[in-house]
Amino acid sequence: MQGKLEVLLAKFGDKTHLNWMEGLRLWAHYRNVFDPVGWLMSAWWWTLLFLLAAENGKVPLEAIRAQYDGTLFYQLEQKRKLK
């Protein structure tokens, strides 16, 4: 999983972050033509991730990885408690 994530970021981003347009290019590249409901859901999840975890207009690699391992919301909670 981690190896694939780095490959995706190298292909679509700058290896440490994804901005909005890079995320949309990744989404468009991997969507299934015959699954428009899946398009909407994956676009919704990317938008939600971007709104919650973006720092200076970019989503860091750690936030993307945390989304997949289930620790993103715990990390966001810790960041908000520190503020």
Buried (B, 14 or more C-beta within 10 A) or exposed (E): EEEEEEEBBEEBBEEEBBBBEBBBBBBEEEBEEEEEEEBEEBBEEBBEBBEEBBEEEBBBBBBBBBBEEEBBEEBBEEEEEEE
